[in-house]
Amino acid sequence: MIKRIGLVILTLLLLLVFSPVKAESDISVLDTSVTMDFPYSLAFNLEVESNADIVDARLHYQVDMMNYAQVVSEGWAEFTPATRVETSWVWDMRRASLPPGAKVTYWWTIKDADGDEFQTLPKVFCFEDDRYQWQSLTDGEITILWYNGDGEFASELMDACQEGLARLTQEFGAYLERPVTVYVYASSQELQGAMISPQEWTGGVAFTEFGIIAIGISPDSIDWGKGALVHELTHLVVHQIVFSPYGLLPVWLDEGLAMYNEGELSPQLRSRLEEAISEGNLLSVRSLCSPFSADPEKAYLSYAESYSLVEYLLDNYSGDNMLDLLTLIKQGSTYDEALIEAYGFDIAGLDTRWRESLVTSPVIVASEMKQSHSALIAGLSTLTVSAGVW
């Protein structure tokens, strides 16, 4: 009986060894490449052949960015089936753009009429702005790329960034959780040339999910540039802290932290705040949770109040309270719930305490019904971009 079982097993093994098995795929990839027309498009090119007609060529790609889940996108190349095919799939940036320096991992899956399938190895392409000869300076988690100005210019910007990070750590224990790359253009006009349909007033952009900042700073405007760069860097740090499907920051907190870390409130904004206090026209804290008004006067006041609110919280409570607030928002707490757990009062309570710290007499709240929350104003030339899922 045992001999019979052994014979059966041996027979099966021999059949497995000598049975005709389909050879490796006949599909041969001759070339893959990427052609870039910055900032408008990326063309992923493929040249492939097989003994049978190539019937399907599909591009898979992943963008290197913070995401809630692993996302692989696909693009289908169009071609006429043949044994040798040259085709491409074009990413039109007018539909979904990438910032300078974004990295894309891509690979192809090819099928022929015989049912053979072949997948190429992944490659990484960097969507670099190739119009300029970039120099590079790295210190810790920050890399600055620039092309106009000497090494001292870049070092001064780097020092400002490192000092800004140190202040965040000292104030409430915040730090960068992933590397940041800064592209310093020679002017706001040249920065806008790296963007699809930019606003004419754009002077700096923080692509928070990508860990990328693009900003226009010339050696002549370095004093402004250092503050603006710290402002954008703070946005990246804070957005990394709260990143989650639930971590939507109130605008006053997002902008207030960036402005506070940038330095003293400008005389123009301080004057606007004092005017609103004296006239009893302060905007409510709850209204400042939403995007600020497009009206310049209201927008300036919104930024000034945001700075003042963060200043009040950091001056009167510990940095641990602020970090707790951000963590609770990340975990999905409402603004009221997060404030109550972190500080012991809700938005209305914050509003009351903050106003009392500004003036001793009652202040009339501007009617929220009359406020318009539509866009950032043209007078403040920085943007924070929170990208969607690719």
C-alpha positions in Angstrom: 0.0 0.0 0.0 2.8 2.4 1.0 4.7 1.5 -2.2 1.6 2.2 -4.3 1.2 5.6 -2.7 4.8 6.4 -3.2 4.5 5.4 -6.9 1.5 7.7 -7.4 3.4 10.6 -5.8 6.4 9.9 -8.0 4.2 9.8 -11.1 2.6 13.2 -10.2 6.0 14.8 -9.7 7.3 13.5 -13.0 4.2 14.9 -14.7 4.8 18.3 -13.1 8.4 18.3 -14.2 7.8 17.2 -17.8 4.4 18.7 -18.5 4.5 21.5 -21.1 4.6 24.8 -19.2 4.0 28.2 -20.9 7.3 30.0 -21.3 8.0 33.4 -20.0 6.0 36.3 -21.5 7.0 37.1 -25.1 6.3 40.7 -24.4 9.5 42.8 -24.7 9.7 46.4 -23.4 12.1 48.3 -25.6 11.9 51.7 -23.8 10.1 53.7 -21.2 10.6 57.4 -20.7 9.0 60.6 -19.5 8.8 63.8 -21.4 8.1 67.0 -19.4 6.7 70.3 -20.5 6.9 72.2 -17.2 4.5 73.2 -15.7 1.9 72.0 -18.3 2.3 68.3 -18.8 4.0 65.0 -18.4 4.1 62.4 -21.2 4.8 58.8 -20.1 6.2 57.0 -23.2 6.3 53.3 -24.0 7.8 51.3 -26.8 7.0 47.5 -26.7 6.8 44.5 -28.9 5.5 40.9 -28.8 4.9 37.9 -31.0 1.2 38.6 -30.7 -0.6 42.0 -31.0 -0.2 44.3 -28.1 -3.8 45.0 -27.1 -3.5 46.9 -23.8 -1.0 49.2 -22.2 -1.8 50.7 -18.8 0.2 53.2 -16.8 0.1 53.0 -13.0 1.4 56.0 -11.0 1.6 57.1 -7.4 2.4 60.7 -6.2 4.7 61.1 -3.3 2.5 63.0 -0.8 0.8 62.6 2.5 -2.4 60.6 2.0 -5.0 58.8 4.1 -4.5 55.6 2.1 -2.2 54.2 -0.5 -3.6 55.5 -3.8 -2.5 54.2 -7.3 -3.9 56.0 -10.3 -4.1 54.6 -13.8 -3.9 56.0 -17.3 -4.8 54.1 -20.5 -2.6 54.7 -23.5 -4.4 54.8 -26.8 -3.0 52.9 -29.8 -3.9 50.5 -32.6 -3.1 46.9 -31.7 0.1 45.7 -33.4 3.1 43.4 -32.6 5.2 46.6 -32.1 3.7 49.6 -30.4 5.0 53.1 -29.5 2.5 55.0 -27.4 2.2 57.4 -24.5 -0.2 58.7 -21.8 -0.2 62.4 -21.2 -0.9 64.0 -17.8 -2.5 67.4 -18.5 -1.6 69.6 -15.5 -4.6 71.9 -16.3 -6.8 69.1 -14.8 -4.7 68.2 -11.8 -1.4 70.0 -11.3 1.7 69.1 -9.4 4.0 71.5 -7.6 7.7 71.8 -8.6 9.7 69.0 -7.1 6.8 66.5 -6.8 7.9 62.9 -7.2 5.9 60.4 -9.2 6.5 56.6 -9.1 5.2 54.9 -12.3 5.1 51.5 -14.0 3.4 49.9 -17.0 1.3 46.8 -17.4 1.2 45.4 -21.0 -1.0 42.7 -22.4 -1.0 41.0 -25.8 -3.6 39.0 -27.8 -2.2 35.7 -26.5 -3.1 36.6 -23.0 0.5 37.3 -22.0 1.0 40.1 -19.4 4.1 42.0 -18.4 4.7 44.6 -15.8 7.7 46.9 -15.8 9.7 47.8 -12.7 8.7 51.0 -10.9 10.6 54.2 -11.8 10.6 57.6 -10.1 10.3 60.9 -11.9 10.8 64.3 -10.3 8.6 67.1 -11.7 11.5 69.6 -11.5 11.3 73.1 -13.0 14.0 72.6 -15.6 13.9 76.3 -16.8 16.5 77.2 -14.1 19.9 75.9 -12.9 19.1 75.2 -9.3 21.6 75.3 -6.4 20.9 73.3 -3.3 21.5 73.7 0.5 20.3 71.2 3.0 20.2 71.4 6.8 18.4 68.7 8.7 14.9 68.2 7.3 15.0 71.3 5.1 16.4 71.7 1.6 16.5 75.1 -0.1 16.8 75.2 -3.9 17.6 78.6 -5.5 19.2 80.0 -8.7 19.4 83.8 -8.1 21.8 85.0 -5.3 24.9 83.6 -3.7 25.4 81.0 -1.0 25.1 83.7 1.7 21.6 84.5 0.5 20.5 80.9 0.8 22.2 80.5 4.2 20.3 83.5 5.5 17.0 82.0 4.4 18.0 78.6 5.9 18.9 80.3 9.2 15.4 81.9 9.3 13.8 78.6 8.7 15.7 76.8 11.4 15.0 79.7 13.9 11.3 79.4 13.0 11.3 75.7 13.6 13.1 76.2 16.9 10.4 78.7 18.0 7.6 76.2 17.2 9.4 73.5 19.3 9.9 75.9 22.2 6.4 77.3 22.1 4.4 74.1 21.9 6.6 71.1 21.0 5.9 71.2 17.3 8.5 69.8 14.8 8.7 68.7 11.2 7.5 65.1 10.7 8.8 64.7 7.2 11.3 66.6 5.0 10.5 69.9 3.4 11.8 71.3 0.1 11.8 75.0 -0.6 12.0 76.4 -4.2 13.1 80.0 -4.1 12.3 81.8 -7.3 13.9 85.2 -8.2 10.6 87.0 -8.2 6.8 86.5 -7.8 6.5 86.7 -11.6 8.9 83.8 -12.1 7.2 81.9 -9.4 3.9 82.4 -11.2 5.5 81.0 -14.3 5.8 77.7 -12.4 2.0 77.5 -11.7 -1.1 76.8 -13.7 -3.4 79.8 -13.8 -1.9 81.6 -10.8 -3.3 84.7 -9.2 -1.3 87.8 -10.2 -0.7 88.6 -6.6 0.7 85.2 -5.6 4.1 85.5 -3.9 4.4 82.2 -2.0 2.7 78.8 -1.9 2.8 76.0 0.7 1.8 72.7 -0.8 1.2 71.1 2.5 0.6 67.5 1.5 3.7 67.5 -0.6 6.0 69.1 1.9 7.0 71.7 -0.7 7.1 75.5 -0.6 7.5 77.6 -3.7 8.2 81.3 -3.1 9.5 84.4 -4.9 12.4 86.0 -3.1 15.1 88.2 -4.6 18.3 89.2 -2.6 16.8 92.7 -2.5 13.6 91.4 -0.8 15.3 89.0 1.7 13.9 90.7 4.8 10.3 90.2 3.5 11.3 86.8 2.2 12.6 85.5 5.6 9.3 86.3 7.3 7.2 84.9 4.4 9.2 81.7 4.3 8.8 81.1 8.0 5.1 81.8 7.6 4.8 79.1 4.9 7.0 76.7 6.8 4.8 77.0 9.9 1.8 76.0 7.7 3.6 72.8 6.7 4.5 71.9 10.3 1.0 72.5 11.6 -0.7 70.6 8.7 1.7 67.7 9.4 0.6 67.6 13.0 -3.2 67.6 12.2 -3.0 65.5 9.1 -5.9 63.0 9.1 -9.3 62.5 7.4 -10.7 64.7 10.2 -8.0 67.3 10.8 -9.6 70.4 9.3 -8.1 73.4 11.0 -10.1 76.5 11.8 -8.7 79.2 9.6 -7.9 81.6 12.5 -5.7 78.9 14.1 -3.9 78.0 10.9 -3.2 81.6 9.9 -2.7 82.8 13.4 0.1 80.3 14.2 1.8 81.1 10.9 1.7 84.8 11.5 2.7 84.5 15.2 5.7 82.4 14.3 6.6 84.9 11.5 7.2 87.7 14.1 5.5 90.8 15.4 2.2 91.9 13.8 2.8 94.5 11.1 1.9 98.1 11.9 -0.8 98.1 9.3 -2.5 95.0 10.8 -2.0 96.2 14.3 -3.6 99.5 13.4 -6.6 97.7 11.8 -7.1 95.6 14.9 -6.9 98.6 17.2 -9.4 100.5 15.0 -11.9 97.5 15.2 -11.4 97.4 19.0 -12.1 101.1 19.5 -15.1 101.0 17.1 -16.5 97.8 18.6 -16.4 96.0 15.2 -14.4 92.9 16.0 -15.3 89.8 14.0 -16.5 86.8 16.1 -14.1 83.9 16.6 -16.7 81.5 15.2 -16.8 83.4 11.9 -13.0 83.2 11.7 -13.2 79.4 11.6 -14.3 79.7 7.9 -12.3 81.1 5.0 -11.8 84.8 5.3 -13.8 87.4 3.4 -12.7 88.6 0.0 -13.3 92.2 1.1 -9.8 93.6 1.8 -10.7 95.5 5.0 -12.4 92.4 6.5 -9.6 90.2 5.4 -6.9 92.3 6.9 -8.9 92.4 10.2 -9.4 88.6 10.0 -5.6 88.1 9.8 -5.0 90.6 12.6 -7.5 88.9 14.9 -6.1 85.5 14.1 -2.7 86.6 15.2 -4.2 88.2 18.3 -6.1 85.0 19.2 -3.0 82.8 19.0 -1.0 85.4 20.9 -3.6 85.3 23.6 -3.6 81.5 23.9 0.2 81.2 23.9 0.7 84.0 26.3 -2.0 82.9 28.9 -1.8 79.1 28.7 0.9 76.5 28.2 2.2 75.2 25.0 0.9 71.8 25.9 -2.6 73.2 25.7 -2.0 74.3 22.1 -0.5 70.9 21.1 -3.5 69.2 22.8 -5.8 71.4 20.7 -4.1 70.4 17.5 -4.1 66.7 18.4 -7.8 66.7 19.3 -8.6 68.4 16.0 -6.6 65.7 14.2 -8.6 63.0 16.1 -11.9 64.4 14.8 -13.1 66.6 17.7 -15.2 69.5 16.7 -13.7 73.0 17.4 -15.9 73.4 20.4 -15.0 69.9 21.8 -11.3 70.4 21.2 -11.2 73.8 22.9 -13.2 72.5 25.9 -10.9 69.5 26.4 -7.7 71.5 25.8 -8.5 74.8 27.5 -11.8 74.3 29.4 -13.9 76.6 27.2 -15.6 76.5 23.8 -15.5 79.0 20.9 -17.8 81.4 22.6 -15.8 81.2 25.8 -12.6 81.9 23.8 -14.3 84.8 22.2 -15.3 86.3 25.5 -12.0 85.8 27.3 -10.0 87.1 24.3 -12.1 90.3 24.1 -11.8 90.9 27.8 -8.0 90.7 27.4 -8.2 93.4 24.7 -10.6 95.9 26.3 -12.4 96.4 29.6 -15.6 97.7 28.0 -18.0 95.4 26.0 -17.3 95.1 22.3 -20.0 94.7 19.8 -19.7 91.6 17.6 -19.9 92.3 13.9 -22.9 90.7 12.3 -21.9 87.3 11.0 -24.9 87.5 8.6 -23.1 90.3 6.7 -19.8 88.5 6.3 -18.6 87.0 3.1 -16.2 84.1 3.2 -15.0 83.3 -0.2 -11.2 83.7 -0.8 -8.0 85.0 0.5 -7.4 88.6 -0.3 -5.1 89.9 -3.0 -3.2 92.2 -0.6 -1.6 89.3 1.4 0.5 87.5 -1.1 0.8 83.9 0.3 -1.2 80.8 -0.2 -1.6 77.5 1.5 -2.6 74.7 -0.8 -4.1 71.6 0.6 -4.0 69.1 -2.3 -6.7 66.5 -2.9 -6.1 62.8 -3.3 -4.6 61.8 -6.7 
